[in-house]
Amino acid sequence: MDRGVVLTEIGRFGVEDVMLDEPGPGEVRVGIEASGVCHSDLHVVETGFGHPFPVLLGHEGAGIVEAVGEGVDRVAPGDRVVLGWRSPCGECRWCARGARQLCRTPRAAPQRMRADAGVLTGVFGLGTFATRAIVSADAAVKIPDGLPAEQACLLGCAVATGVGSVLKTAQVWQGARVGVIGCGAVGICVVQGARIAGASEIHAVDLDARKLEAAGRFGATHMGAGERLDFVFDVVGRPETVAQGIGMLGHAGTLVYIGLPQPDSEAVLPLQRVFDRRMRFLVSHGGDHVPEEDFARFAQLALDGELDLAAMVTKTIGLEDVAHAFEEMRAGDVIRSVVRP
């Protein structure tokens, strides 16, 4: 019998037995080797985030393909894969014009996992806090050998969001001056992305001195808000951090909004300043990544030593430790806890 961390109602979750059907057409079964504990999973625990209950938690996973359904030829049993939570449909108007990163209708999640409470909904179509999972074949992306599973899983969300926001959404240029508001795991990946892009200055902003110290280890050059910056990445996503980010920008500067907003939150824009300085406001949805295009690229950056994933893994834990991992994440005690089911 498989096991997984199941959310039965807002705030109530625990490890339960999970039953899996065989993968159907266009689906694969993956043995989960590692899964990062991401703040988005905590957001699902606290709000449901639109997921029908019961929910199989986890969405930042890596593992080994065990079985494939009819018509699957992109991966085969034995392949090491990272799981992606936003696989473009290939058919909507955005995909049709080549902007797959803007797809509004990602591949639907299979409904082939069950617990005592009923058919499970995987977080963002996955559900990786489990021993095994069934996912869309488009979500399983083969990666190069050599990258340990506890590092590889980070590619699926933290790296895709943070590094992708720099290299894809903003397209930061060499020599740019960059600010990062919020230096948790995603913010650390923004810092690393800016370093990889060749930014001349990287200003780290956070209320927690431990996170600022960590940002310095990963490439931040300044601690605290800078002025007249070319790019500011708001990883927190609150009205006050939006205002702070705009205040840090210089002429033709770009604010990149990454953080998940609270329901009904609103920000006030100083329109005269925005107009006079010709500022831009970009929204990064998961770093605008396309799994099959970007995961292998990010993995190679790690293998080449340009992207430090090993230092991001603060600790590895079991399925039964997820609740404590959420508390440590809230407290800022970890960069990333990784579940090894």
Stockholm file with secondary structure:
# STOCKHOLM 1.0

chainA/1-341         MDRGVVLTEIGRFGVEDVMLDEPGPGEVRVGIEASGVCHSDLHVVETGFGHPFPVLLGHEGAGIVEAVGEGVDRVAPGDRVVLGWRSPCGECRWCARGARQLCRTPRAAPQRMRADAGVLTGVFGLGTFATRAIVSADAAVKIPDGLPAEQACLLGCAVATGVGSVLKTAQVWQGARVGVIGCGAVGICVVQGARIAGASEIHAVDLDARKLEAAGRFGATHMGAGERLDFVFDVVGRPETVAQGIGMLGHAGTLVYIGLPQPDSEAVLPLQRVFDRRMRFLVSHGGDHVPEEDFARFAQLALDGELDLAAMVTKTIGLEDVAHAFEEMRAGDVIRSVVRP
#=GR chainA/1-341 SS CEEEEEEEETTEEEEEEEEECCCCTTEEEEEEEEEECCHHHHHHHHHCTTCCSSEECCCEEEEEEEEECTTCCSCCTTCEEEECSCCCCSCSHHHHTTCGGGCSSCCCCCCCEEETTEECEEGGGTCCSBSEEEEEGGGEEECCTTSCHHHHGGGGTHHHHHHHIIIIIICCCTTCEEEEECCSHHHHHHHHHHHHHTCSEEEEECSCHHHHHHHHHHTCCEESCCSSEEEEEESSCCHHHHHHHHHHEEEEEEEEECSCCCTTCCCCCCHHHHHHTTCEEEECSGGGCCHHHHHHHHHHHHHTTSSCCGGGEEEEECGGGHHHHHHHHHHTCCSEEEECC
#=GC SS_cons         CEEEEEEEETTEEEEEEEEECCCCTTEEEEEEEEEECCHHHHHHHHHCTTCCSSEECCCEEEEEEEEECTTCCSCCTTCEEEECSCCCCSCSHHHHTTCGGGCSSCCCCCCCEEETTEECEEGGGTCCSBSEEEEEGGGEEECCTTSCHHHHGGGGTHHHHHHHIIIIIICCCTTCEEEEECCSHHHHHHHHHHHHHTCSEEEEECSCHHHHHHHHHHTCCEESCCSSEEEEEESSCCHHHHHHHHHHEEEEEEEEECSCCCTTCCCCCCHHHHHHTTCEEEECSGGGCCHHHHHHHHHHHHHTTSSCCGGGEEEEECGGGHHHHHHHHHHTCCSEEEECC
//
